[in-house]
């Protein structure tokens, strides 16, 4: 298998020696007392007995990996996605361009792409029998605001009636394609998700980590608890931050922020907490770099900068940071 090189380097295509996947985490849960039903489960077939009593595996995450014949880095790269999203975040962009997964493969990394507990191919469990709460679903209206595409209330179902922020770099003609990849999420599963992620890290670490939003918050907590699993952590607009840095100063961190943050109180709050966390890391002797894109003259980026029209430009900055920190180790 080969991929076209898309980095600034003039190097040959990627040669993949192994492509595969696995699940980590999870536990067995037994359900009893459920009603036995007769349900037509297959098209054009008669109804059959459906008995939900029995054993289930719950709390696992899914990991897809691509290993190169000759990787160019000392450790693989792992991706964690944000809330209501899956590993598709890092694959093809909603408007059809190759995503960051492709970019970093071509840069020379072995890659591990994760679907968190209850997301994507990690699957769901019955609720409220096993998952105790109902899932939260994301509307296009919520995405418009939380991903900072435009002012609150400016989203309209009709594309021509939408009014984004000036300079917005997300390809808004592909907004429905972004909506197609959103999945339900259960908001009380952070501990279960971290447990599954720790098992992934123990299996393949140490890794270079790129984590987004909710995944960024989890990555900060993981580095604070298990720094031995990481070569470095790139957190893209983390949704808040842990209360304490723990052992995280042992690991270099890169924080990346896009544009339009001052337009929303929730994003001002997230940014303040993450900045305080970064300051605490520095005071503990940690290596911390803050990449505020507007301050660097790179404007218009949204919460999903890995999907924005300049996504490769930002990926290049991440790649440069990894190379510098790899050399400094």
Phi, psi and omega in degrees: 000136178225153179232145178291135179287132181237006177275175180286350182274145179265082183236162181294170177294168182280137174247115183266123178269336181205132173235132182193191181203164176201168176244145173227160182078192179096156178211161180271131175234134180253126176259139175226164175076013180274144180292140175272131187236159171252114187224138172282107185261345180234140179302134178065021180243157176289161176296150176224169181287129174242114183242108182276001175284135180142195186267140175230152170255126183223153176091017180266155170245161182248140181227126173255135181229151172229120181249131184271155176296322180221077178298149185258002182237159187283350181206156179286169177251133179241142180244131170241134184268178181263187184292136180071015183231176181225187176299346176301339175312322191260357184269228180290137179290159182303333179264012169096006177275152174300140184267191184295329178302313178297317181303310186282336169299312181293337175285344176117012182269143154290143185232147174230117186248120190254143163251119184293170174313133176070009178246146171050232184281357172289339174079172179252174168235159180301144176223140010270015184293319179246302169285122190279338182248162174285152178286159173258133179247147183257127174272164173298326179299315180294318178301316180307316183279308186291333178268001173062047175279329181193178181300151175303134180086355183270356177285136174228149179298323179281124185303319184292341183268358181280145181233092181284173172296145175300130178085002179308131186258000174284136180287089190294343174291349178250019182299322179295328177291328172294315179301330182293336183265358180285145183228160176294157177219152176252124193280352183253023188253017183299316181297316179296320180295315179298321179300315179294318179297320178301324180291324174297311183298320179296332181280322189240349186289169003284154184229158161275126186252133166239119186226143188241133167057241178303320177298327177295318177299316179294322180295322176299316180294321179296318180292327178291331184264320184228070181298338182295345181275356191233141166270327179186157185233123174253116181248120181261108178046066181297137176281088183077192183202157179297160180288338182218152185274345179055236181261013189295339180297347177285350187239131175293142182234141171237123176254131181237133180229141178265208188258172172068015183296322182291355180277349187223127182300322182295323180284328173299319179295313179302316183295317180298317180294319179293321178295320177297320179297316179297320178297320179294321177300315180298317181295338177269006178091010181283155175270113185228130173239134175254123177248093175269104190302313179301324178293337178269006181084011179254100189253162173091000184281144184260186177294335179254062184296337177288355177246350182294166187290348175249030185300324180294326178299317180288322177300322177299321179294320177296315180300317178299319180296317179298315181299317180296320182283332175295319180290332184278347182287000000 
